[in-house]
């Protein structure tokens, strides 16, 4: 059974930073791209960032470019999202996700995702 468990969310002031972590189990995740999606209240789930199975290629939504960094430690089956210069509009539930292709992550249509972790950015 595939499990993705996120952690690291919380309340932060605008301009601050958070680091999200996601531990994966139940699959050989080192062979698959992983990513982060988010969903704000009243909005659809959207793509934030993704990383290739090798970690050599990363993808970011325009809203995340220059502020967020995705990385992975395949030995630990863990993916991270370092978020800097946070803005109130980054407030959302952040979901770790995986799919057979990064295209499914970029279109917010992953095969698996976790329960999510809340990120709240105050102004």
C-alpha positions in Angstrom: 0.0 0.0 0.0 1.4 3.4 -1.0 1.8 5.9 1.7 2.9 9.5 1.6 3.2 11.3 4.9 3.8 15.1 4.9 5.2 17.2 7.7 6.6 20.6 8.3 3.6 22.8 7.7 2.6 25.6 10.1 2.0 29.3 10.6 4.6 31.8 9.4 4.7 35.5 8.8 5.0 36.8 5.3 8.6 36.7 4.2 9.3 33.7 6.3 10.4 30.2 5.4 9.2 26.7 5.9 10.5 23.3 4.9 8.1 20.6 4.0 9.0 16.9 4.1 7.3 13.9 2.7 8.3 10.3 3.5 7.1 7.7 1.0 6.6 4.0 1.5 5.0 1.0 -0.3 6.7 1.6 -3.7 10.1 1.9 -5.2 9.8 5.7 -5.2 13.3 6.2 -6.4 12.1 5.2 -9.9 9.3 7.8 -10.0 9.0 11.5 -10.2 7.6 13.2 -7.0 6.1 16.5 -6.4 4.0 18.9 -4.4 0.6 20.2 -5.1 -1.5 22.6 -3.0 -5.1 23.5 -2.6 -6.3 26.8 -1.1 -9.8 27.2 0.3 -12.4 27.5 -2.5 -9.8 26.8 -5.2 -8.8 23.8 -7.2 -5.7 21.8 -6.5 -2.7 23.2 -8.3 0.8 22.1 -9.2 3.7 23.6 -7.2 6.8 21.7 -8.0 8.1 18.3 -9.2 11.4 16.5 -9.4 12.4 13.7 -11.7 13.2 10.2 -10.5 16.9 10.9 -10.7 16.6 14.3 -9.0 18.4 15.9 -12.0 15.4 17.8 -13.3 13.0 20.0 -11.5 9.8 21.8 -12.5 8.1 24.7 -10.9 4.9 26.6 -11.2 5.4 30.2 -12.1 4.2 31.2 -8.6 7.0 29.0 -7.0 10.0 29.9 -9.2 12.8 31.7 -7.4 11.2 31.1 -4.0 10.7 27.3 -3.6 13.2 24.5 -4.0 12.3 20.9 -4.4 14.8 18.1 -3.6 14.8 14.4 -2.8 16.8 11.9 -0.9 16.0 8.6 -2.6 17.9 6.6 0.0 15.4 7.9 2.5 12.4 7.9 0.2 11.9 11.5 1.1 11.1 14.6 -0.9 11.4 18.1 0.4 10.0 21.5 -0.4 12.0 24.5 0.9 9.8 27.5 0.7 11.3 31.0 1.2 9.8 34.5 0.9 6.4 33.1 1.7 3.4 35.2 0.8 -0.2 35.2 2.2 -1.3 33.7 -1.2 0.8 30.7 -0.5 -1.6 29.7 2.2 -3.0 26.3 1.4 -2.9 22.6 2.2 0.2 21.2 0.6 0.2 17.6 -0.7 3.0 15.4 -1.5 2.3 13.4 -4.7 3.8 10.9 -7.1 2.9 9.6 -10.5 4.4 7.6 -13.4 5.3 10.8 -15.2 5.9 14.4 -14.1 3.3 15.4 -16.6 0.6 14.0 -14.3 2.1 16.0 -11.4 2.3 19.2 -13.5 -1.4 18.8 -14.4 -2.3 18.1 -10.7 -3.5 14.6 -11.6 -1.2 12.4 -9.6 -1.6 8.6 -9.0 -1.0 9.0 -5.2 -1.0 11.8 -2.8 -0.8 12.2 1.0 -3.1 13.7 3.6 -1.6 17.1 3.3 0.0 19.6 5.6 -1.4 23.1 6.3 0.7 26.1 5.5 -0.7 29.4 6.7 1.1 32.7 5.9 0.0 35.7 7.8 0.4 39.2 6.5 
